[in-house]
């Protein structure tokens, strides 16, 4: 072996020995979770629940940083610029897979991130102010066809936004005006009769439904929600096969060491299955199914394609 070869081998071994401890003792300093939506949103609720449990488990502070705006794009862009070391994570909703087709330039690609784990999922709920004389989706579409109406959503690019555009503009050929809100305030706008119709993920809507401040019309998943079992599905309401939901998931920057991604996946999966955590998720109609980073990657690929088709068919677009 020449002196040059020995030097190269020594440098390689040194690099390996330096990187191995950095991965094996992860985490050895605080972790930041960038949340792409404002405080009070379902994305934020799940992130704070995970942050508290990760702090307990690992003894390292987990800092939640809300970076809302542009349908989640602002926070996603901020996370993209972080180091690929597992110390900055992104908590985003399924809007992330919608926006790459909905926006002309969302400021990121899915290739900028590695999916750590698909987190809890929930139906989206179409609801109305009690003064609206509609008790079914069929009634609501008929009313919107005869009287100009507007709807509040959890924000531009969210699946509730896309579901309404698909149902009304594409499938029903009904013009309806979109009024984007922050997720936690969209259903409050319906309850206050500022906007007659709303579509949000289920968690922020449930308290308003239970108090009677809003009237539920339909859930977007193929099966009814256990928390609102008397509310029909969109599929049951004249749109067979319609099935959509919102998820709240964790991402790392592309290039993060696989060992770190794997450790995050296993620990977050463990946390989401703890009895006290599951009880809190159940109360908000959030369902978690364990999955690996590879399985989540497959889901993301399929969803990007599915939402691209929905965006095209609905005609929704944001510059």
N, C-alpha and C positions, 0 to 999 in steps of 0.2 A: 504494500500500500504506500503510495507516494505521500509526501508531506501535505500536498494540496488536498488529496482524498481524506487524509486524517483530519485536516482542519474542517473540511465540509461536514464530515460525519460528526465531529465534535460540536459544531454549530447546530446541526439538526437535533442531536441528543439534548443539547442545552435548551433549545426551543421547546421540545416536547416536555422536558422536565419542568420548565417554567409554566407551561400552559396547563399541565395536568393538575397541579395543586389548585390553580385558579378555578378550575371546574369542579374539582372534588370537594372543595370547601365552600362552594356556593350555597347560600349567600353569606358573605362576610362583611357586608355593609348595607345600609338602607336601600330599599327598592322603591322606585317611583312608578305608580300606575297612572297613566294619562287617560282620563275619561273623556270621550269625544262628545259628551252631552252635559247639560247643566246639572247642578245639584237637584235631587228630587226625582230625576228621571230614573226609569227602571235600570238603565245601564249603570247609573251612579249607585243605586241601592245595592246591586249585586257586587259592584267593585268594592264598596265600603264593607260589606259583609265578608268578602274574601280578604280584604286588607287586614281587618281585625284578627281573623283566624290565622293568617299567615304570620302576623306579628307574634301571636301566641306560640305558634309551632316552631318558628325559627329564631325568635329572640332578636329579630332585626325590625326596625321601624319600616312600615310600608306607608308611604305618603301618597295620598290621593290628590291628583291635580286635575281639576275640571278645565277643559279647553274646548268649550262649545263653539258652534258657528258653522255655517255653510253645510248643514245637514250632516255634521260629523267630520267634514273634511279638514277643518282647522286643527282639531286634535290629532287626526291621523297624520297630517303633514308634520306636526311637531314631533310625534313619535318616530316618524321615518328618519328624522335627522339625528336620533340618539345613537349611542354606541351599541354595537351588536354583542352585548355581554350579559343580557338578562337582567340588568339593573334598571332598565326602563321598559315597561310593558305598556301595551295599549288595551284598553277595554272599550269595545265598540259593539254596535248592534249590527243587524243584518243590512242596515243602510250602507254599510261599507261595500257590500257586494252589488248593491243597486247603483251606487254613485259612479262606479267606473263606466257605466253605460249612460246614466242619466245626465251627467255633467260633461260638457265638452272637454274640460280639463280639471279633473278633481284634485290634481296635485300629487297623486300617488298612483301606483299600480299594485295589484295584489302580490306581484313578485317582490315588492319592497318588504314584505312581512312573512313570518313563519307562524302558522296557526298553532298555538299551544294546546287549545282545547275548545271545543264547542260547548259553551255553557248552557244555562237554563233557557228553555224556549217557552213561549206563551202565545195564545191566540191573539189576534187583533179583534177589537170590538167596534162595530158600527153602532152608534147610539144617537139619540135625538133629545132635544129639550121636551119635557112633558107636554108643552103646548102644541107640538107638531102632531097632526092628526094622522099618524101612520103607526101601525102596530107590527108591520112586517116589511121585509126588504122590497117585496113587490109593491106594497103601498107607497113606500118612500120613493121608489123610482118613478111611479106613476105621478106622484105629487111634484117631483122635480121636473118631470116632463111638461107639466102644465103651468108650473109656477117657478120662476127663477130662484135657485137656492144656492147656498154656499156651505162649505164644510170645513171644519178645523181638523188638522192632522198633527201628528207628533213632530212634524217638520219636513221640509223638502228632502226627498231622497229616502225617507223612511218607508218601510213596507206598508204601514197604514195609508200613506200618501199614494203609493203605487197601486194598492188594492182598490182604492176609491176611483182612481183614474181608469183602471182596467174595467171595473164593474160598471161605471156610469158611462164614460166616454167610448170605450172600445166595445164592450159587450151589449150595453143598452142604448148606445147612441144618444145619450142625454148630456147636455152641456151643464156643468156644475162648476162653481168657482171655488178654487182651492185657497184656503187661508192658513198658512203655516204658523204653528206655534211651537214653543218649547214643549217637550213631552208632558211635563207635569202640569202645564197650564192649558193644554188643548181641551181636555175634558172639562176643566173649570169654566172655560169660555162657553161651552155648551150648557153647563149647569146654570150659568148666569144669563143665558139667552142672548149672548153677544153673537153667537153663530148657532143656527138651528140644528146642524148635524155635525157629528164628530166621528173620527176613527183614530183610535190609539191602541197601543198594546193594552192588554187587560189590567195589569196591576194598578195603574193610576185611576182607572175607571171604576173598579169594583166598589170603593167606598161611596161614590156618587150614585151608583146603581142601587146599592143597599139602602141608601138614605132616601131614594126616590127623586133625587135632583136631576137625574137623567134617565131616559127610558132605553133599555137595550133593544136592539133590532136584530143583529145577527153576529155570530163569531165566524172568523175566516178559516178556521181549521176544519178538516174533514169530519172530525168528531166533536161533539158538544163538550163544553168545558165543565168539569166536575163542580166548579165553584158557582157556575150559573147554568145548571142543568136544564132549565126551562127555556133557555134562549136557543133558537134554531141556528143551524149553520147556514152559511151562504149556499153551500151545495144543496141543502134541503129547501132553499128558497128560490129555486128556479135556475141554479147554475151548477149542474151536476159536475162533480170532479174538482170543483174549486177548492184549493187547499193552500193556505199560506199562513205564516206565523212570523214572529220576531224572535231572534235569539240574541243573547248577550254573551260575548265570547272574549277570550284573552289571546293576544298576539304578542310575539316578540319580533324584534327587527331581524330581517333576513341576514343570515350569516351567524346568528347566535349559536354557540356550540350545541350540538344535538344532546349532549349529556345534561346541559342546563335546561333545555326545552323539555326533556324527558322528566327531569326532577320536578319542574313546575307542573307538568301535566299530572303526574301521580299525586302530588300534594294537593293541588286544587281539586282534583277528582275526589280525593279522600274527604276534603272539607265539605264539598257539596253533598256528600252522602251522610254526614253526621246527623244524628237524630234532631238536634236543635236547629240545625241549618235547614234540613228538609222540612221541618215544621213551618219555618218562616217562608220557605219557597212555596209550600202547599197553600199557605194562606193567601198568596198572591197569584195562584194559578200558574206558577212557574215549575216546569218539569225538567229535571236533569237526567240525561242518559250518559253513562261513562263512554268515553271514546279516546282513541289515541291520536297523536299528531298526524299520523298517516291517514287515518280515517277522516279526520277533520279536513285535511288537504283535499281529499276526494269530494267531500261535501261542498267545500268552497268552489271547486272547479265546476261542479254541476249547478250550483246556485248562480254563479256569475253568468253562465249560459242561459239559465231559466229567466233571470231578471232582465238580461239583455233582450230576450224575446218579448217579455212583458212591456218593457219600455218602448220597444218598437211598435208593438200592437196598440198600446194605449196612446201613443203620440206624445207622451210626456218628455220634456226636455228642459234642461237648465243650462244657461250660458255661463 
